[in-house]
Amino acid sequence: MLKGRERHGAGEVIAVDRNYVPMQEVSRRRALCAVVAGRAHVLNPATFERHRNLDGSLELIIFPHAQACSDSKLLIGRLERRVLRRDHYLCQYEGCQRKATTVDHVIPLCQGGSTTWQNLVGCCLLCNQTKGGRTPDQAGMVLKRQPKGPRAHLFERFEELLKRASAA
């Protein structure tokens, strides 16, 4: 018996709101259920035309009554857990292979940094204490990768889908 993605097809479907702003990636099964229930419509990525038939590829759906929330609203509640999950519970400083147990402000609050997705990284306690109230440059530390918002990968995938559709 096939499981998960093998049964329903590979990949995820991008769900957009009424303003064509990407909200989230959903499984093919959830996308099909939403379309069949009438809550969503299949979109042609090249023209943004809605159609009800499920022929062809299912890559993009629209929820006409939904509106995406801002990234700042995604910071509310359990911020530390969300940042650690985004960073796969690994310390984000070069040369460190330890598990991330704390969240660090890349630009510290005492130097005018803010509590945003782009300024927070998961790191181990030792790296957090070593860096202290300094920026990574001041502390001589290098980030493995720049922190991004929770939906940055979604926007990148959405842009790639649109480019592919317009080239075809």
N, C-alpha and C positions, 0 to 999 in steps of 0.2 A: 504494500500500500504506500502511495506517495504521500509525503508530508509537506506542509507549508508552501513555500515558494514553488517547489517542484510540481505541486498539484495545480496551482493557480497561475503559473507563469512566473518568469523571472522578473525581478525588479519591483520598484514601488511606483505608485502613481502620485503625481503632484496635484494637490488640491489648492485651488485659488479661491479668494473671496469675490464678492460682487464687484470689486474694483480691480480685479485681476492681479491681486497681490498674493504671492505664495504664502499659504498658512502652514502647511505641514505635508509630510509624505505619508500616504496611507497604503495599506496592502491592496493588492488587486481585488481581493475578496471584499474588503470594506468599500472600495470604490464601486464595485458592481452592485452591492447591496444598496448603496446610496442612490445610484442611478435608477435601479429597478423600483425603489421606493418613491422616486420622484423628488428626492431632496437635492439631487445634483444632476448635472448634465455633462455629457462628454463634450470636450472642446477639441477642435482641430487646431494644433499648435501653430500652423502656418497662417491661418486666417482668423482665429478666435471665434469661428462660427460654432454655434451649439447644434448638436444633433442627438437624436434619441437612440439611433441604432448602435449596436455594440459590435458592428463589423470593423475589422481592422485593428490597429493597435490602440490600446488604452493607456495613454501616457499622461493625460491632463484632464481634470474635471473641475467644474465650477460649482460652488455652493452659492446660488444667487441671493440667499437671505443672510449670509454670514459676512462678518467683517473681522479681519485679522487684528489681533491686539498688538500693541507696540512692544518692542524688546524690553523696555523699562518695566512693563507690567510682569514680564517673565522673571524679573529679579525678586519679586515679592515672595517671601517665605522660603525657607530651606535653601538659601542662596549657596551656602557652602557645599551642600550635597550636590547641587546642580553643576557647580563649577568643577568639582572633583569628578563627576560622571562625564562631563564634557572632555576632561583631560585624561580619561581612562584610569584614574587613580594613580597616575605616575607623576613623579616630580618633573617639572617642566624646565629645570635648569640643566644646561649641558654638563656632562660628566657625572651626573647623579642618576643612579638606577634604583633608588629607594622608592617606596610607596609614598604617595602624596597623602598626608594626613591633615594638612592645614591649607588655607587659602591665603595667598599673598597679593598685595597691591603692587603692581609693577612700578608705577609711580606712586610712592607712599602718600597717604592722606596729609601728612605733615608737610609735604612739598607741593600740595595743591592737586594731588591725584583724586580721582573720583571712584565711586563704587559702581562700575559699569562692567559689562561682559568683556570689553576690550582692555580693561585694566586689571583683571583678576586672573590669577593662574593657581593651579594646584601645585603644592610643593611639600617637601618633607620638612619636618621641624628644624633640622640642622641647617638646611639652606635658608629657611625663613629667618632664623636667628642670625646667620652669617650676614645676610643681606641687610637686616635691620631696617632703619629708616632711610636707606639710600636707594637710588635707582640701580638697576642692574649694571649700567655703565660705571657708576661711581663705585660699586662693590666689586667690579671686575668679573661679573657673572654674565653669561649669555643664555638667552632663552632658546629652547629647542625649536619652538615655533611661536609665531605671534598669536595671541589669544583672539578669538573671533566670537561674535554673537552666536546665540543658539541656532539661528536660522541662516547663517552665512553660507553653509554648504547647500542649503535648499535654494537660495538665490543663485548660487553658482550653477547648480544643476538645471534650474529653470532657464537661465540664460543659454546654457549649452543646448537644451531642448529646442529653444526658439531658433537658435542659429542653424541647427540641424534641419529643422522644418522649413526654414526659409531657403536653405541651399538646395533642398529637394524639389 
